[in-house]
């Protein structure tokens, strides 16, 4: 029984640990508050936001989402930034003394001010102070001086308005802003009854001396950028235990602590959900650079420009060009083989021709030698009118025949008719006494 209880407890802790690591929200979570979509790791109720960090808990009141009670959420992205509205702080004076003073303090918990915010003061002969409290206290501020209204096109450069960059420590648990005015500066009250101090996203406030010095155009809250991240550890420290889903990657937060997730290139969605990053169809969403001559084909995480048959894709211009006609590879080998064969045959024929000539020459030499050894010289002499007259009596019939053949063969004729002609000529010469 005790072993069974320990086993059930181990399963419970395992499931709890898995839930904390992967931290997937419930299926029935509310995903909208007014016009703002609420995506995980943010959520509106318990079990819908990243567990253990209340800075991800969104309260939805009157269709307005708020984080940390007093920061209204305008939007946020999955890369670790949230845009919200933070109230201003104000101090107003009459001819006697101040009758309206409103400082501002708030906490950020796991949020931090982005460097893309400016601490700004609007007012004449005034100054504003920003103070943070934590392990490291931090203070900064600016001062604005003017006795008369600044020119209409004045910039926020210390005359009627000033601004400064801020670098608030991450461990700050309380932030306070407070404007103030120098004493005995009643000459500006008729055109600048109040001074205002506020945070604002860089580029989201353009100073107008005619409107802002009077009442700040009745704007009471200004947009700011806040950075957020998951936990306090880096990607390397939580490898295998981060909450990044499929087709996504982990990257260290720019805040200096924690990490964030992002979808891989070619994917889009919520990288903090197990299947949140889905393939982007670049072909249907016109996110491709294929020209009209090619056809876009979607692939997982990317796309491909397909050219018609007979053309290739130029990856520089992303256009299709005609494919150069190339001879088949086998044709080259055939040419080489055919040339080698013909050359080999020519060599064989040359060798054969030389051998045949050598044999003919040798046979000719042998026939000449045989001719001379068997009275060929005397026959020639007789034919020319010299030598014995009775040549047929001197040599046997067989020798006569051979000599006749030999003579004719040296002249290219070995027929019996040729021999008989020579025999008749010889006998005729003998009979006539030539």
Secondary structure by P-SEA (a helix, b strand, c coil): caaaaaaaaaaaaaaaaaaaacccccccccccccccccccccccccccccccccccbbbbcccccccccccccccccccbbbbbbbbbbbcccccccccbbbbbbbbbcccccccccccccccccbbbbbbbbccbbbbbcbbbbbccccccccccccccbbbbbbbccccccbbbbbbbbbcccccccccccbbbbbbbccccbbbbccccccccccccbbbbbbbbbcccccccccccccccccccbbbbbcccccbbbbbcccccccccccccbbbbcccccccccccccbbbbbcccbbbbbbcccccccccccccccccccccaaaaaaaaaaaaaaaaaaaaaaaaaaaaaaaaaaaaaaaaaaaaacaaaaaaaaaaccccccccccccaaaaaaaaaaaaaaaccccaaaaaaaaaaaaaaaaacc
